[in-house]
Amino acid sequence: MKHARRRFGLLAGLIIAVALLGFPCTANTVAADPIANFPAEKIESFVKERMDAMKIPGMSLTIVNGDTTAYAYGFGYADVKNRVPVTSDTLFEIGSNTKGFTALAVLALRDEGKLSLDDPVQSYLPWFQTVYKGKEVKVTLRQLLHHTSGIELDWYLGEIPEQSTLEETVRIVSDKELKFEPGSVYRYCTLNYDILGLIIEKISGQSFDQYIEDEVLSPLTLTNTYIDRDKAMDTGQMAQGYKLMFKRNVLYDGPYHAGNKPSAYMMMNGNDAAKWLKMQLGALPVPESFARRMNETHAADRTVAPSYDLASYAMGWEVFQSGQGYIAGQGLNPAYSSYFALRPGEKWGVALMTNLGSEAVVPIGAGIMDILLDKSPVKSPEPYMYIDNVATLAAGISLPLSILSLVLIFIAVFDIFKRRRQRIAIGLKEGLGFVLSLLFFGLFALCISRINNVFYQGYTWNTLKIYGPGSLYPSAILVFSAGAVFLIYYWLTHLYPKNNDRPYFALLTLSCMSGFGNAMIIFMIMEALNRLNGNNYFFKNGNELVIFFVLGLILYAYGQKVIRSRLIVMTNRIIYERRMDTVQKVLNSPHFKRESIEDGKILASLNNDTETISRIANTLVTVLTGMVTVIACFLYLGFVNLPGLLLTFGVLAVAVGLYAWMSTVSSRLWEQARDIQNAFFQFVQDLMFGSKELYLNKRKARDFTQDMDETCRTYRDKRVDAEQKFANVFIIGELLFVFVMGAVTFVFPLLTSNDNYQNYSSFVFVFLYMTGPISIIVSSIPEVLQIRISWNRIRDLLAELTLLESQEKLREADLKPDQAFVLEIDGVTHTFRQSDHAFRLGPIDVAFRSGEITFITGGNGSGKSTLAKLMTGLYAAEEGTIRLNGEPQTYEELGQYFSVIFNDVHLFEKLYGIETNGKEDEIDAYLSLLQLKEKVRIENGRFSTLRLSTGQKKRLALLVSLMEDRPIMLFDEWAAEQDPEYRFYFYHQLLPELKRKGKCVIAITHDDAYFHLADHVIKMDWGKANVSFSLAVPAIS
């Protein structure tokens, strides 16, 4: 298992960053001989900090210098629950450091002439066969000792029954195809030493346990080192084993493989570790034969190339070309780990033993050795913990996702049962999409099932359950389940849509998946390139990376397709709803209140703001996808180069601070620019409706253009100012990111002892890729700010209109056409306020009756139009009452009885509120009567044209009024634009005809030549009404 986790942190880059949590740690000092200037405090601080970060429950640390035990420390707990501290007597399994003892036993038998290291295994195990490329080959004992046998079956350890004998374990290897030709490549395989252990048994005639105790441990007086677990347990000093599971240490009674003892199952305490280190350094006297054999176990095999980390294997030890020589061995068991390191030139020896199955001991041990050599320790990331962090986060995301999906499925089924969701017609598109999604999910499931094969040296899932964090397998199940449940939810809601449904949950999930897929693409490319140059040789089946690459590609592309399609529909629906909500609120707002809002403000919101918000779909998808991609890249960068990540975070913090500051400044400028748009739209209205006046008066046009130009220039300057500020910050941000790449490339290799330059290139490669999403996110900030401003403006307008909106439902007029009625205005007053003065109307006391004609006259500003707006309900009375047949009426109700043609008449292209079907003859008669039949037609309830003169438009408005057939008809200076002939017709024929039909006719007019035709004439004078009565002379036919 030695190499299994070294690069598994790649998976950590595929999800999101996870914070490291700490736990209390104690240090239990054991007697040691003092050494001058020994860096005890620095070592203790480093170990505590690393144990806290790596979640190690307990550790025994032994440091020797020559024949002196410089330090013997017990950190943490041998039994966490019972708070039993680690001491020098605490026993730990030392894992693969057992191989050093097995190697001594083999050399002892060689020295006795009972075996030769160059003999093939078959000389001692005749039934043992090895095959390479279909041909039988021989593997020698020397090749087993140096791990050059070509055997590579550690992935199978979890499949070996715990009680298998040594011979049963070795027989698993027999007849298996070798990975490499024997003697050609160094590939670590723990089973090599199990074969040697069986050979020891066959030659000695003793059990492996007995031989080791008699011929190795006893002569070396290692009385606290055990190969028999029962004997170790009987001492009462055995540390409890732990496994990391969901960021917590849980008690773990790992399997004790009897058939794997020669490789991994010796137990030792700190006292014997000190002896063992001194013996290896030649500082503690041992029999001469043992001293010679120990030296031989330190001799590296230089006949083959070193491993990826430039280590050559000797016999139970790895040898590094560092300083005066660096010899080390690490051991990793399901619930224990160890690291022994020797610096023969400097006489230093370090032994770490822990009760957690983690490779964290390697960087900790190497860091302690660096401190002893007066170097700064390198705090390398630990794959085991990264695996647990990623698995924990995967479970933390998948479990809520599964639960939420199940809840939403239940709600969707309930909606279907209640018929709130209706099934859509399933066509070719849906069928094909469903089949493709099933194929994609099959690929997703395949990738989950092959994680072990592609990223974990091909170890079986059973092996990973034993040697990996306890969170790995459950998390894989949870991820699979979350994918399955979400797929069900997605298709259920897709096939059974709900009106106005806003699937935020599905869109957010798909957006995260798309960003994850985007990051996954670059990680797979990076890993493939690393494997091409041989850096990751210990991973099996590298060609299967393409499956994960394809999965990432599909996740990204499909997620983008679905999200963008759904968001486009959803955002445009939101825009539609906002527009129609605004329109409805404008219509429901009383006229006198609505006048308080500038027309330009409403036009800007309905047009410009809604269009700005429509861009939110692409912006939102881009930002969310980019954020997930960036977070995943950050996690990968942290694993590749932690100092580089910290520098990146620092630069990013500076960049974020600059953008936050600039956002505040620019937001104010965009707010001001948005306010200017209200004025701009008012100018547009003036331009459209006053084009004739502007054309005829060049001085007026010049002054108007000057004002409009000033507004447009101010708008332009504020936008340019805001966007240039962001452009400057963007350039600074780009330079900062380039600085990070330069620092990682040129400076870090000089400041750190990390010789793995591939890590630096990987960092720069991924960082370059990551700058794309970062730039997109940063470039989206101005867009997001403008969308936010527009959204707030629409929201504020709707809130303002809501306050103005009438809460009462309008009801249709309930008067019958032939029903007599009286409209009484009793003591009504109203104050019309402008910025510099106020005009008061009333009190007014007048009455209007069906079958009568009333003229309202008076000078300009006398209150005629204000009175008309009061009686029609466009204005609300401040005092007094308006009654219809004795019943008080609210201003909301009054308008339902009136058909009005105002002086500034507006014609709609369509005859809204009028049913034209079956009334074609009536419409033709009116068009003929109004002398418009040659000018305009009405087809399907629409006017064929509105390009008419003002007088013709008023006649057309009269047609609309006649078709509405309301009981009260009000004409505001209707005849002013009519020619004398048609004016005569209006007064002498049309109004009397309406009177005969029982209509209440009210006309605001200055045509005093026709006053005698009215039943009443009301003269307005500075807000007061004087009523006179006419003789109502019959109209001239």
C-alpha angles and dihedrals in degrees: 000000000000098000099026099102104032097104102017088109086088086086088057088066091059100068123025139295118285123203118233115241124208137216135200117277132191129200118216110195118213123198114278136167113261119247122193115255092002108169094230098148093047092049093046092048092048094048094047092048092048093045090050092049095044096044095237111167098201140359138186112209122191124179123184133183111197107308093342125097098221097182137359112184134176113203126189126342138325087198113024097189094052093035093237107167126224113253136173088271095056112114124221134180106250097202116198092006082081086078091074089063092045090051091053089052092052091049090049091056089047091052088051088055093243095121143011122224090223094055116110118247089246089069088072102021105038093181093056112105131179127192131198120188090345095308128105113249135179125245118201129213090244090057090051090051092050096040092241095119094107090237113137111171105123088115086072098058094103091057093059112098111245094236096048113133122237092259093049089052093049093048088064089067095048116102092011120135112255119234093218138015109273113265095015106092138025107235118161115232121166092206090070090076093045087061089050090050091054090049088052089054093048095049099040097040088224132103114266090245093054095045093051092048094047102036104030115017098039097049089048091047091231092157094165096053119094138188093180110075094201091059090049092050091049090064091065089224099100113124118233112251122235139194127203111242124171092341093308132098111240126189109261126188096197123200117275105215108204089193091058098052097110089058108037123356111083118121127213141168132220094265094057090040088061090051092047093052093048091050091052090050090050090240098115116062114247132164110293092242091056092047090053093047092048090053089049091053087058094056109106122224103244095176090090134043118270123252124270090277091052093253122143120202123236117173111309091338137079117225122210128193096235127133111312090347135301122217120184143163130192130197128200124185128166093269105011139052138185141186126196118186131181133194100187093180093055093032092234123143128181128189124185124182124179138178094230124085096234137124089224088105089072099063090036093052092044090048092053090051089051090053090050088053090049094252130130110260117240113231100213122188115254116229094207091060092041089055090052092045092051092043091048092050092044089053091043089056099036098049096054089040090054093045093046091046090051091049091049090047089054091049091047092050089049090051090050090051089050090046093241087124120051126197116246123223107274109226137166092285094056093042093051092045091051093050092047091050090052090051090049091049089050089055089047091052091046091054092051091050091049098049088100093050098046104034105023106052093267093291114165118247089249089057091049091051088058102039103025129072113289090240097062102079097039089049091053089053091048093050091051091047093048090052092049095047093046091050090054091048093048096052095040092056092040095053092039104040124184125222112263090000115170107199098200092153094055093044094049091048093048091047091055090046090051092051090046089052091050091054091044091059094059093042092054091048090049093049092047091053091049091052092049090062092045099249093128100041093142091068115091127215098020090170088071089069086087089068090059090043090054090046091053091047093051092044090053099041098040092043091051092048095050096040096048093045093048094043093049090055093042098046093047089050089051090049090049091050092047092049094047092043089053092047092048092049091048089052092046094048115097111251095238089055096041090056088069090069118077115244089226090058092056093043092049092051096045094045115022101026095047091048090051091051090050088071091063094091097066093036094051094047092046094049096045094046091046092049093053090047092050094048091050090048090050091056092050091047089052090057094045098044120359096186089051090052092050090051089048091051090051092051091044090052090054091047092048090049091052092048092047091052092045091047090058092050096042094044090062090051092049090047089055091046089051091052089053089057089067089059091043093056089049088055089050090054091050090048093052099042097035099043093115094054092045092050093051096046112050093184090054090047090050094051091045091050090049092054093045091047091052091052093047092046092051090049090049094047094050092050092046091049092050095046094045090054089055091045090055093049090046091056091048089050091050091051091049091053091048087051089056092053091047092049093049092046102042110017108034096059088057095047100043135056093226107122095183097107089173086074090058093050090047090051093051092044094053092039091055089051091047094053088069095063090038091054090048092050092047092046089053094059095084089047092049091049092052091046089051091050092049092046091051091048092053091045091050092047091050090048090050092048091046089059089050096042118111112242094204121089113239114239128207118255109271097200116115116230094249097039116117116231144168124218108203125193107197121188093327119172134180133178118214108203128199130176096271105023146010132230119208121206121201156292084242123193112181138129133212123199137195113259092030137105119220125187121202116201139165143122128296111291093015093122103262096130092040090054090049091052091048095053092045093049097246087119125037121231115244092201135010133033138271114210134188112203088341095308116118113240130207120224089249091060100044097072092062091071098050135082105193136189108192123202090248090050119189120203122203118213089235129052095241116198094013124106106219099176110110092012099087093116092050091049092049090050092052092047089052092046091050092045092239102113092103092046107047142013132200114226123174090347094307133109113242090221142357095195093117139128119267092256092049091049089054091050089051088050088052089056090053090049092050091049091051088058096199119172094241121049120191123189118191107205088318095161095051094096096036124105117249094259095054092040088056089050092050095054101034102039116011099047095044089048091054089048091054089053089058097254122149102234121199120179127182104209147151093202097115090173088076100041090105090067092064127090089215135015119201115196115200117209119176093328097318125112123221113190122205129176126231128208086237095228110210114263120252111253 
